[in-house]
């Protein structure tokens, strides 16, 4: 069993620093509708949808900051048509030791979300040793949509992945080889038999707890293996039902605040949890529900909005004092 770290500012699994991107002209992306069963179309006017999305974004930012999370906020400038820009966790990830990965994306308009200014900010503000850019794999039709396609155990170095067209096995193998992760791949489908498009809608790994849509893993033996690995690494496993998954209960993220860790999830996810599961999670980790109903129409929720920074901050340099002329 791998020992769990005590609380400290730079927790391995629960970051204190995060990147978030304010949306611009947000809407449910038509390019991702075909394989994202979580998406829906809003009946509200497009301008109202975009405005509501921005308001929800700032509600989440304020709630996280009030609990001690350091939110590094960027704005979608609107230069490109990027309706999913509020979900930056899909195009980059960061890793202890100073490593950054940039990912190949499935939909053409999601490829436009990658931003050099965000990567440069990370280089300037945190200790970065190397940046591995996999985006060129798109030319060969190979994609791997970051911590949407992969749910990463940063402590045990395991990448849990539901097979889909958002997680090409060749791209996954390259990531795991470069970053030292063991791939744990499985088939997963919803109650209608549709493949789960992103692993992070059915699975969340915290420091001492894991949420899992276990019934969605088709093969019984593989399901037991996944649960076994989670328990071997010291996690209590909370099994989520198909109904709870449909309410985005799996799309949560553990973060570090002022002096404790907590689980950030949507209000819909919180309300959708059974009383038993809510109590099981709360016994280990406080739950912080955040209202994002408009943003959820795009098929992602709170976890998708947050790109955790698992890098060491550079020390803040004191401004040199200048003596007053005598």
C-alpha positions in Angstrom: 0.0 0.0 0.0 1.3 3.4 -1.0 1.4 5.9 2.0 -0.8 8.9 1.7 0.9 12.3 2.1 -0.1 14.6 5.0 -1.5 17.9 4.2 0.9 20.5 2.9 0.8 23.3 0.4 1.9 21.3 -2.6 0.0 18.1 -2.3 0.7 15.5 -4.9 -2.9 14.7 -5.7 -4.8 17.8 -4.6 -3.3 21.0 -6.1 -3.6 24.4 -4.5 -2.8 26.3 -7.7 -5.1 26.0 -10.7 -5.5 27.5 -14.1 -9.0 28.5 -15.3 -10.1 30.1 -18.5 -13.1 32.5 -18.7 -15.3 31.5 -21.7 -16.1 33.7 -24.6 -19.2 33.1 -26.7 -19.8 29.8 -24.8 -22.2 27.3 -26.3 -22.6 23.5 -26.5 -19.9 22.7 -29.1 -21.5 21.2 -32.3 -18.2 19.5 -33.2 -18.3 17.4 -30.1 -22.0 16.6 -29.9 -21.8 13.3 -31.8 -19.9 11.3 -29.2 -20.5 13.3 -26.0 -23.7 12.0 -24.5 -23.5 14.5 -21.7 -24.1 17.5 -24.0 -27.5 19.2 -24.5 -28.8 22.2 -26.3 -30.1 25.2 -24.4 -33.3 26.7 -25.4 -32.1 30.2 -24.3 -30.8 32.8 -26.7 -27.1 32.3 -27.5 -26.1 35.6 -26.0 -27.9 34.7 -22.8 -26.2 31.3 -22.7 -22.8 33.0 -23.1 -23.6 35.6 -20.4 -24.8 32.9 -17.9 -21.6 30.9 -18.5 -19.4 33.8 -17.6 -21.4 34.4 -14.5 -21.1 30.8 -13.4 -17.4 30.9 -14.1 -16.8 33.8 -11.8 -19.0 32.1 -9.1 -16.7 29.1 -9.2 -13.5 31.3 -9.1 -14.8 33.3 -6.2 -15.8 30.1 -4.2 -12.4 28.5 -4.8 -10.4 31.6 -3.9 -12.5 32.1 -0.7 -11.3 28.6 0.4 -7.7 29.3 -0.3 -7.2 27.9 -3.8 -4.9 30.1 -5.9 -6.8 30.6 -9.2 -4.7 31.8 -12.1 -7.4 33.2 -14.3 -7.1 33.7 -18.1 -9.6 35.0 -20.6 -10.6 33.6 -23.9 -10.0 36.6 -26.1 -12.4 35.5 -28.8 -9.8 35.5 -31.5 -10.9 32.0 -32.5 -14.2 30.2 -32.2 -13.5 28.1 -29.1 -16.8 27.4 -27.4 -15.1 24.8 -25.0 -12.2 27.0 -23.9 -13.6 27.0 -20.3 -12.3 23.3 -20.1 -8.5 23.8 -20.3 -7.7 20.5 -18.5 -8.0 18.7 -21.9 -5.2 20.4 -23.7 -2.4 20.5 -21.1 -1.4 18.9 -17.8 1.4 19.5 -15.3 3.4 17.1 -13.2 5.7 17.1 -10.2 9.3 17.4 -11.1 8.7 20.2 -13.5 7.0 18.5 -16.4 4.2 19.8 -18.7 2.3 17.9 -21.4 0.4 19.4 -24.3 -2.1 17.2 -25.9 -3.6 16.4 -29.4 -7.3 17.1 -29.5 -10.1 15.4 -31.4 -12.2 18.3 -32.6 -10.7 21.0 -34.9 -12.1 23.9 -32.9 -10.8 22.5 -29.6 -7.2 22.5 -31.1 -7.5 26.3 -31.1 -7.7 26.3 -27.3 -4.0 25.7 -26.9 -2.3 28.9 -25.8 1.4 29.8 -25.7 0.7 32.5 -23.1 -0.6 30.0 -20.6 2.5 27.8 -21.0 4.8 30.8 -20.8 3.0 31.9 -17.6 3.7 28.4 -16.1 7.3 28.6 -17.1 7.8 32.0 -15.5 5.8 31.3 -12.3 6.7 27.7 -11.6 9.8 25.5 -11.9 9.5 23.8 -15.3 12.1 21.3 -16.5 10.6 20.3 -19.8 7.5 20.6 -22.0 6.5 17.6 -24.2 4.1 18.6 -27.0 2.1 15.8 -28.4 -0.1 18.0 -30.5 1.7 17.1 -33.8 0.1 13.6 -33.5 -3.1 15.2 -34.7 -1.7 15.1 -38.2 -1.7 11.3 -37.9 -5.2 11.2 -36.4 -3.9 10.3 -32.9 -5.5 12.1 -30.0 -5.3 12.1 -26.2 -7.4 14.7 -24.5 -5.4 15.2 -21.3 -7.0 14.7 -17.9 -10.3 14.3 -19.5 -9.3 11.1 -21.3 -7.0 10.1 -18.5 -7.7 10.1 -14.7 -4.3 10.3 -13.2 -3.1 8.9 -9.9 -0.2 11.3 -9.2 0.8 9.4 -6.2 1.0 5.8 -7.6 1.7 7.0 -11.2 -1.3 5.1 -12.7 -3.3 6.5 -15.7 -6.9 5.2 -15.7 -8.3 5.4 -19.2 -11.7 4.4 -20.7 -11.2 3.4 -24.3 -12.7 6.0 -26.7 -11.9 8.0 -29.8 -10.5 10.7 -27.4 -7.8 8.3 -26.1 -5.7 6.8 -28.8 -3.6 3.9 -27.5 -0.4 5.0 -29.3 -0.7 8.5 -27.9 -1.4 7.0 -24.5 1.6 4.7 -24.7 3.9 7.7 -25.5 2.6 9.7 -22.6 2.9 6.9 -20.1 6.5 6.2 -21.3 7.6 9.8 -21.1 5.9 10.6 -17.8 6.4 7.2 -16.0 2.7 6.2 -15.7 1.3 2.7 -15.8 -1.7 2.6 -18.1 -4.9 1.0 -16.7 -7.2 0.8 -19.7 -10.8 -0.5 -19.7 -14.0 -0.4 -21.8 -16.8 1.7 -20.3 -20.3 2.5 -21.5 -23.4 4.2 -20.2 -26.8 2.5 -19.7 -27.6 3.0 -23.4 -24.4 1.2 -24.5 -22.6 4.4 -25.6 -18.9 4.5 -24.9 -17.9 6.9 -22.2 -16.2 9.8 -24.1 -14.0 11.0 -21.2 -12.8 9.0 -18.3 -13.2 11.9 -15.9 -17.0 11.9 -16.2 -17.1 8.5 -14.5 -14.1 8.6 -12.2 -12.3 10.9 -9.7 -9.2 10.1 -7.7 -8.4 12.0 -4.5 -5.7 11.5 -1.9 -7.7 9.1 0.2 -10.9 8.5 -1.8 -11.9 7.5 -5.3 -15.3 7.9 -7.0 -16.0 5.4 -9.6 -18.9 4.5 -11.9 -18.0 0.9 -11.5 -21.0 -0.6 -13.2 -20.0 1.3 -16.4 -16.9 -0.9 -16.7 -18.2 -3.7 -19.0 -15.8 -6.5 -18.1 -16.3 -7.9 -14.5 -12.7 -8.9 -14.1 -11.4 -5.6 -15.3 -13.8 -3.8 -13.0 -12.5 -5.8 -10.0 -8.9 -5.0 -11.1 -9.6 -1.3 -11.2 -11.2 -1.3 -7.8 -8.4 -3.5 -6.5 -5.7 -1.0 -7.7 -7.5 1.9 -6.2 -7.8 0.1 -2.8 -4.1 -1.0 -3.0 -3.1 2.6 -3.2 -5.0 3.4 0.0 -8.3 4.8 -1.4 -11.8 4.2 -0.1 -13.8 3.5 -3.2 -17.3 5.1 -3.5 -19.3 3.4 -6.3 -21.5 5.8 -8.3 -24.7 4.7 -10.0 -25.5 5.5 -13.6 -27.9 8.2 -12.4 -25.2 9.8 -10.2 -22.8 9.7 -13.2 -25.4 11.4 -15.4 -25.5 14.2 -12.9 -21.7 14.7 -13.2 -20.9 13.2 -9.8 -17.8 11.6 -11.3 -16.6 14.9 -12.6 -15.1 16.2 -9.4 -11.7 17.3 -8.2 -9.9 17.3 -4.9 -8.2 20.6 -4.2 -6.1 22.1 -1.3 -7.4 25.2 0.5 -6.1 27.2 3.4 -5.5 24.3 5.7 -7.4 21.4 4.4 -8.4 19.5 1.2 -11.9 19.5 -0.2 -13.9 18.0 -3.1 -15.1 20.5 -5.7 -18.1 19.3 -7.6 -21.2 20.8 -9.2 -24.5 21.5 -7.5 -26.1 19.0 -9.8 -23.5 16.4 -8.8 -24.0 17.1 -5.1 -27.8 16.9 -5.4 -27.6 13.7 -7.5 -25.5 11.8 -4.9 -27.4 9.3 -2.8 -27.4 10.2 0.9 -25.2 7.1 1.6 -22.6 8.2 -0.9 -22.7 11.8 0.2 -22.1 10.8 3.8 -19.3 8.4 2.7 -17.4 11.2 0.9 -18.1 13.7 3.6 -16.6 11.4 6.2 -13.2 11.7 4.4 -13.4 15.0 2.6 -15.6 18.1 2.8 -17.8 18.6 -0.3 -18.1 22.0 -2.0 -21.0 22.2 -4.5 -20.8 24.8 -7.2 -23.7 25.9 -9.5 -22.7 25.5 -13.1 -25.9 24.4 -15.0 -25.2 26.4 -18.1 -21.6 25.2 -18.4 -22.8 21.6 -18.0 -24.8 21.8 -21.2 -21.4 21.5 -23.0 -20.9 18.0 -21.5 -18.4 18.9 -18.9 -18.6 20.1 -15.3 -16.4 21.4 -12.4 -13.5 19.1 -12.9 -13.2 19.9 -16.6 -13.0 23.6 -15.7 -9.9 23.2 -13.6 -6.4 22.5 -14.8 -4.5 21.6 -11.6 -0.9 22.8 -11.4 1.3 20.1 -10.0 4.5 22.2 -10.2 6.6 23.9 -7.6 6.1 27.7 -7.5 9.1 29.9 -8.0 10.0 32.0 -5.0 8.6 35.5 -5.0 11.5 37.9 -5.4 11.5 40.8 -3.1 11.6 44.2 -4.7 15.0 45.8 -4.0 14.7 48.8 -1.7 16.1 52.1 -2.9 17.5 54.5 -0.4 16.1 58.0 -0.3 18.7 60.7 -1.4 20.3 62.4 1.6 
